[in-house]
Amino acid sequence: MVFKTGTAIIKSVCATINIISGSSETGIFVYKGEAGFASTDPSIIDAYVIKSGYESFLKKNNPPAKPREVQISLRSSWLKRLFLTNDRDRILKYDKKSSAVDWFFIEKK
């Protein structure tokens, strides 16, 4: 499968992935399998293969960030901890392991 967002191209075969995308940023998490992750800007040649348990983010006109491993305790809630700003431009990340009650206090700039 090939996914194209405003900032990224994602290619995957038989993988379980989560994707969040705003106007100027895209994030990916791979639960199982692998996925290719690159910028839609043809002048940016850096790309990564994201493996199971890893995430990466890509901002417009930039290469993807080096993949980093997501703690096992946070993997099942990966998509629930990411939010788009009100203008749907950027991704906000909530990394706390505390209760959902704290989520009401996240400022979405």
Secondary structure, 3 states (H helix, E strand, C coil): CEEECCCEEEEECCCEEEEEECCCEEEEEEEECEEEEEECCCCCCCEEEEECCEEEEEECCCCCCCCEECCHHHHCCCHHHEEECCCCCCEEECCCCCCHHHHHHCCCC
